[in-house]
Amino acid sequence: MSRAPDAAWAALAEAALEPGKLARNRIVAGGRGDPAHVPFDLLRTRMLRALKERGWRRVGITSASPGCGKTFVTANLALSVARRSGCRVIAMDFDLRIPSLAKVFGQPKPGFMEDLLTGGVTPDLHLRRVGANLALGLNAAPAGNPAELLEEPATRRAIERIEADYAPDAILFDLPPALVCDDVMAFLPRLDAVLLVAGAGVTTAAQIRACEALFGETAPLLGVILNRAEDGPVEPYYA
């Protein structure tokens, strides 16, 4: 039997975020001191309204290609949602080829997402809580056969257990770029909606149309975010 969500959240091990590391990684939405938080607050409000109206909570965040800032957007959006009183959010690193959410948040020894998804580790031992409203599901290393893993029934069960135990208002999945591997396509049926991050000077109109066609009606596109930040050095997702 699932514990009450309040008790489940309170029982999670805490993770501390260091302001210096966040600033170096351009993670600005944890407070209101940097005016750059405003676009993320606007995105948060629109996203939460859309989720509430439709009874959704699972949002995939992806891009057409590497270097568009999808992890940057995921981290800042998660922190913005968590600042809203009484609104709980879980940020999950589902880029199983090049995980980077732990680095962006400055978290050492984040555990292995593959262990969580295959049932080797339970959510209460893997997730880490930041403050009252944010939980992080991070990843220390690439997983073997990521597309296959994302399609496995065990992955569906792991997500359903997280939803049942913690009842978050939103779960944000940082996914790999949609057009460079089949991971996003494999995971689309598990999502309620998708946010597409377009990099200024990186993403083309043709790539956006290709992503829209890929998502189709499986997971509706909530919006396209034009971003000028980069995730960092581009690495091959197809290796």
N, C-alpha and C positions, 0 to 999 in steps of 0.2 A: 504494500500500500504506500502511495506517495505521501511524503511529509507535506504539511502545509507550506505554501511557498515562502511565507515570512521566515519560518524556521529553517527552511532549506537555504535561503539566502544568507541568513545569519551564521549558518554553520560553515560556509565556504571559507577557506583560507584566504587571508587578505594579501593583496599585492599593492606595494607602494609605488607611486609614480614620481620620478624625480623631475622637478620643473626644468632643470638645466638640460636634461636629455630630451625632454619633450620639445623644448625650444629649438634645440639643434636639429630636430627632425621635423620642424615646422608644425608641430601639433599644438594648436592655439585655442581649441574650443573648450578646454577644461575650465576656463573662467572668462570673465568679460574684460580683462585688462588689455587684450590685443584686439583692435577693431576688426582684424581678419576673421574673428569668430562670427561676425554678423551673417555672412552668406550661409554658414552651416546652420545657424539658428533658423534662418528662413527655410532651408531645405528640410530641417527637422520638423518644423511645424506643418509643412505641406505633406511630407511623408506620413507623419503620424495621423493626420486627418484622413488621408487616403486609406491607410490601413484600418483605422477605426470604422470608417464607412463601409468597408467591404469585409470586415471580420478577418483580416489578414495579419500575419506577423513575420513571415519569412521573406527577407529581402536579399537577393544576391546583388553584389556590387562587382562589376566587371568593366573591362575596356575592350576595344577592338584589338589592340596590340600592346606590347610592353611600353613602359615609359610614360604612361598617361596620368599616373597618380592615383590609381584605384585604392591602394593601401592607405595613402595619405587621406583620401576622402573617407574611407571606412573608419579610421581612427578618430578623425575629427567629428564625424557625424555621430559616432557612438558616444563620445564625451559630451556633445551638445545635447543628445537625448537624455543622458544621465543627469544633466543639470536641471532637467524639468522635474519638479517635485512630484513624487508618486509615480514616476514613469521608469520602468526597469527595462534594460536593454542588455543583450548578450552579443558580443563581437566574436566571431569565430574565424579562425584562419583556415579557410578551405582551399587556399592555393597550395595544393599538396605537392607541387613540383618545386616551387621556389617560395617557401614560407618566409614572410618578413614582418608580420604583425608584431611578433615578440620584440624584434629589434626596434621597430618604431616606438613601441611603448617602453623600451628599455628594460625588458624583463629577462633575467637570466634563468636558465634551467626551466623552460616552459612546459616540459613534457612532450609527449608524442601524440599527435592527432590520430595517427593510425591505431594506436592502442585504444583510444576512446571509441573510435568508430567500429572496431572489431569486437568490442566488449571486454577487452583485457583490463581496462581501467574504467571505473564508474564516473559519471559526471561530477559527483561531489568531491572526488579526489583529483580531477583534472582541472576543473574550472577554478579561477581565482577572482575574488571580488575586489573591486575598487570602489571605496565609499559604500553608499547604501544602494545605488541603483545600477551599477555597471558590473558585469562579469565578463571575463576574458577566457576564451578557449583558444590557446596558442599552440604553436608547433615548433619543435626544435630541429626537425630534419625532414627531407622529402620522403614521401611514402612510395612504396612499390605499387605499380599498376594503378595510378590514381583514378583514372576514369572508371575502371572496373570497381574500385573500392567505393566510389561515390554512388554507383548503381546498386550496391549490395543491399539486401534486406537488413543486414546488421546496421548499416548507416541510417536507414530509415528509422529503425527502432531506437537508435541512440538519440536522434533528433526528437523523436516523439517522447522519449523519457525526459529529456531536458525541458521540453515544453510542459509536460505534466508536473514535474517536480518544482519548476521555478516560475512558471506562468509569466514569462516576460511579455512586455508590450510589443517588443520587436526583437528579432534575431537578425543581425547583419552578418552575411557570409562574404568574406573577402575571397573572391574567386580569381582564377587565372584569366588572362586575356581570352576572349571568346573565339577569336579567329585563328589562334595558333596551335590549339590542341582541342580534343573532343571532351575535355572535362566539364565545361559549362553545359554542353549539350546533354551530357550524361546526367547532370544534376538538375536540369531545368524542371523535371516533373516533381521535384521535392520543394520547389519554390512557389511562393505566392506571386512575386513580382520581381522585377529587375531594375536596377539603376545602372545606366551606362555612363562611364566617365570618358569624355573625349579630351584628348590633350591638344592644346592650342599649338598649331604648327606640326602636329604629329598625326592626328586622326583626320581622315578624309571623309567627305560626304558619302562616297561609295562604301567605305567601311561601316559607316553608321547604318546605311540601308542594308548591308549584308547582315549586320547584327539584328536588326529589326526582323528580317526574314528568318533568321535562325531562331529567335525567340518565338515568333509566331504567336499562336494563342496558348501555347504551353505555359508561359509565364509572362504576363503583360509587362510592357515597358512603362515604368512609372515616370521616367524622364531621362533626359540627356544632360549631363553636367559638364560644362566647359571648364577645364582645369588647366592651369599653367604650371603646376608643380609636377615633379617627376618622382617616381619611386626610387630612382638611383640607377646604377649601371644596368644596362639591358643584358639579360642572360637568356640563353635558349630555353624555351618551354617545350620543345619537341624532342629533346635529347632522351 
